[in-house]
Amino acid sequence: MTGTIDLAGDPNIGVYARVFEDMAIVYPGAPEAFTATLARELDLEIVSTFIQGSSIIGSLVAGNSRGLIVSGLAADEELAVLSEYRDIFLLEGPMNAAGNVILANDYVAAVHPEMPLDVAEEIGSFLGVPVVRLTLGGIKTVGMAGFATNKGILVHQRANDTEIASLERVVDLPIGLGSVNMGSGLVGTGLLANSRGYVAGSVTTGFELGRIEEVFGFLE
């Protein structure tokens, strides 16, 4: 467990990396101080690749311990790297930024409310979890409006009772409201965590860190 960090001066660390229990996917050339902190504090392996030639890994990859959902525009050589660690589901069509439109852990997947039902069902089957289509705080890109580990789910500070109830019906984990980086409800943009630890964007306040620790069970 640790506090805050930036990535080359940018506090929006969740845009550029995707963390799982055993690994973090980070773009090649990411600062050594950043990758070393992730490896140490979250006790995981660093996997280095671009996705569709881009560094915004967090926006383009989602998944859990069973598989990875990746933008259908990813290159063959990028998929070859990822396929060494997980089975891969390619998200095709206009709604292909998997990390933006899917919030997932080993117990549930929440997806963009306008995702076609058949695609949502395929995602659930692939990841082996129940799926719910919803917004969080009225935000459709639920992968950035929330962050899920296997110990809890932190959601946009303006998420309402109906949205939270939609999650509670399908998963039995702590669900809490929060923010990062001095008030941003897009918690997925400024947080990386697994069941062993977390890092948050560099301008995340002490109050926000306390909320993260509470929801994810890190309070001693």
Sequence and secondary structure as in RCSB ss.txt:
>XXXX:A:sequence
MTGTIDLAGDPNIGVYARVFEDMAIVYPGAPEAFTATLARELDLEIVSTFIQGSSIIGSLVAGNSRGLIVSGLAA
DEELAVLSEYRDIFLLEGPMNAAGNVILANDYVAAVHPEMPLDVAEEIGSFLGVPVVRLTLGGIKTVGMAGFATN
KGILVHQRANDTEIASLERVVDLPIGLGSVNMGSGLVGTGLLANSRGYVAGSVTTGFELGRIEEVFGFLE
>XXXX:A:secstr
   EE BTTBS HHHHEEE SSEEEE TT  HHHHHHHHHHHT EEEE  BTTBS HHHHEEE SSEEEEETT  
HHHHHHHTTTSEEEEE SS   HHHHEEE SS EEE TTS HHHHHHHHHHHTS EEE  BTTBS HHHHEEE S
S EEEETT  HHHHHHHHTT  S EEEE BTTTBS GGGSEEE SS EEEETT  HHHHHHHHHHTT   
